[in-house]
Amino acid sequence: MKEENRSGTFIVIEGPDASGKQTQAYRIAEWLRDKEYSSISKEAQRRIVGRMPGRYPDPENEERVDDSIRDGVWHLSFPTYSQTPGGRVVEAYLNGEFGDRGSIDMELIVDIYAADRKQFKELIAEFVDEGGIIVCDRYREANLIHQLVGFEDEWEEKRKYIKSIDADLPDADTVFYLDISPEEALRRMDGKDKDIHELDDSYMQKSNSNGLKVARKEGWCIIDGERSLEEVETSLREKILSLVKQ
């Protein structure tokens, strides 16, 4: 539910790798712009954009993201990769420059991703408070999806720990989880360039199963992501309307 003191809306789209998060975030952001649901002023948006970290947003020099801030809607993606200092650390990790995932403590991996997001902590809060709409592809919830893998016996303890690291970040008004099977995820990844997570089929399958477990535990809105792009987008639109038209 939308926080009472907010004028805008903060939407997060999560899911396992290859579930269509980035595509749907882009489509939803474009739809919200067309409908002019945002109420942030041009002056406020311009002021906030001027304080962004690094070169953000700079999608022309970062092919892996579609981030943009215009017409009162901010399409935000994590990691931010080469656009920001924190994003470049995540990029180095995903490229294997720190070693393989099994050789790095979970706590350090959590911190690496959290640092990227914390660059935007005040900016996210201000944008939404001013009446803007944020559609975020991956947020703090992604740490729960991916970093709880391998901690079956300590799952609940580690879940609480990971949540505590990102607890100071603004809450989303709603979190959507695009659910696809491990088999469908692997099919969609076939032939694509992969990072150190995506190269490990076993890890991908485990993070996929863990993601659905987390989504149910956290009460996220679960969407069937194996349908067509249009069907998934329609489901998202129907649920988002109740947030942006209050």
Protein Blocks (a to p, Z undefined) as FASTA:
>chain_A
ZZfkbcbdcdddeddehilmmmmmmmmmmmmmmnomafcdfklmmmmmmmpghjbdcfkl
omkbccdceehiacddddekjmbmklmmmmmmmnopnopfklpcfklmmmmmmmmmmmmm
mmmmmmmmnopacddehifklmmmmmmgoplmlmmmmmmmmmmmmmmpccdfbdcddddd
fklmmmmmgopacdfklmmmklmmmmmmmmmmmmmmnopacddfkbcfklmmmmmmmmmm
mmmmZZ
